[in-house]
Amino acid sequence: MRTARRIENLPPYLFVEISRKIAERRAQGEDVISLAVGDPDIPTPRHVIARLCQAAQDPQNHRYPESEGLPEFRHAISQWYERRFSVTLDPDREVLPLIGAKEGIGHIALCFIDPGDIALVPNPAYPVYSIGTMFAGGSSHYMPLTEDNDFLPDLDRIPGDIARKAKIMWINYPNNPTAAVAEPDFFERVVAFAKKYDIAVCHDGPYTEVAFDGYRPVSFLEATGAMEAGVEFHSLSKSYNMTGWRVGMMVGNAGIIDALRRVKSNLDSGIPQAIQHAAIEALTGPQDCVSEHNAIYQRRRDRLLQTLSQIGLNAKPPRASLYIWARVPDGYTSLEFATSLLEEAGVVVTPGTSYGKHGEGYIRLSLTIPDERLEEALTRLTAWHKQKLT
Ligand SMILES: *Cc1c(COP(=O)(O)O)cnc(C)c1O
């Protein structure tokens, strides 16, 4: 059998060596603690599950859903955007439910990228932006996210000939993996750039609800002109601990929404309806759970930062997202440092290079780990550091 080049061209999974070592250690009965996954450990809120169970009983929800989602779900999404961001969306033309944001992020390349086309993609970044581009036959021009540019792409450094060829630009704030946030003025500069070069902006925003110290992240669509320039991907995964149910949305420019709707109607048959009803409940029901979860993450963030600074790892306290992006000590690469934490402390972190070469020099630590496991991980890190000193 001969597989397609797009399969052979998939980049090597940098975490593969670590994954093998984790499996080996667990097989030997060793207790390995993972701070590597961005998947909320707290269950989906009870009222959301109750609605899901009730909806599952209704035979109307046993049949094929519509690819573009239930009208009442699209309506709930537009109401939520109005309440949360004061962004007005037409539920029929400017809202498209997705089988998780990842599904749409992967498929949108099919709407814009022909073989040979260019996408502007941050680096480090969520890998789906560049993989989707590659699957559609295009290539990624990487925009480095560094401490010097506050992890915001430097638009002036994008060469003019690349910008003119580019069809689409990816941005993501609050950011995974760097935990950086963006303010409206950055989004406005992106809109101006996109209009100048006729580029569609795809803003990935699944972490706007996961924020600390009273900070409220903005939506890309709040920026002047954003509705003409692009779309925003959002998700119930991180806001409501619903990663397992697979439900998200794309909102914004009606032309882009229509293009992805057409692609999707030829590929999938939508989100199971009982899950759409659960999502409506999440968006329109009581919202106390969001701040309760954030208080838990904030406490974990502070515990982790305290230990990191004691063991000589520098990290800026994140104002949002589920991650801490920490500099590794001098003398280590990201991968070497992650490997030594695994081998010598039994703690897993993600090497920054898993998200692209500009992630070198960093590790990502996730806040989605139960408190008592986090405390155990911190004890191990402290003991590991002490032993390193002697
Ligand atoms: C978690 C995550 C997503 C995916 O969300 P789903 O709705 O669960 O598919 C998309 N983008 C980023 C940056 C993420 O971290």
The ligand as an SDF file (V2000), in Angstrom:
LIG
                    3D

 15 15  0  0  0  0  0  0  0  0999 V2000
   -8.1200   23.1920   23.1920 C   0  0  0  0  0  0  0  0  0  0  0  0
   -7.8330   24.0170   22.0000 C   0  0  0  0  0  0  0  0  0  0  0  0
   -8.6570   23.9660   20.8680 C   0  0  0  0  0  0  0  0  0  0  0  0
   -9.6660   22.8760   20.6280 C   0  0  0  0  0  0  0  0  0  0  0  0
  -10.8550   22.9650   21.2020 O   0  0  0  0  0  0  0  0  0  0  0  0
  -11.9600   21.8680   20.9190 P   0  0  0  0  0  0  0  0  0  0  0  0
  -13.1880   22.6540   20.8490 O   0  0  0  0  0  0  0  0  0  0  0  0
  -11.9140   20.9190   22.0660 O   0  0  0  0  0  0  0  0  0  0  0  0
  -11.6590   21.1640   19.6330 O   0  0  0  0  0  0  0  0  0  0  0  0
   -8.4080   24.8280   19.8210 C   0  0  0  0  0  0  0  0  0  0  0  0
   -7.3860   25.6930   19.8730 N   0  0  0  0  0  0  0  0  0  0  0  0
   -6.5560   25.7520   20.9240 C   0  0  0  0  0  0  0  0  0  0  0  0
   -5.4400   26.7240   20.9140 C   0  0  0  0  0  0  0  0  0  0  0  0
   -6.7450   24.9000   22.0040 C   0  0  0  0  0  0  0  0  0  0  0  0
   -5.8770   24.9280   23.0250 O   0  0  0  0  0  0  0  0  0  0  0  0
  1  2  1  0
  2  3  1  0
  2 14  2  0
  3  4  1  0
  3 10  2  0
  4  5  1  0
  5  6  1  0
  6  7  2  0
  6  8  1  0
  6  9  1  0
 10 11  1  0
 11 12  2  0
 12 13  1  0
 12 14  1  0
 14 15  1  0
M  END
$$$$
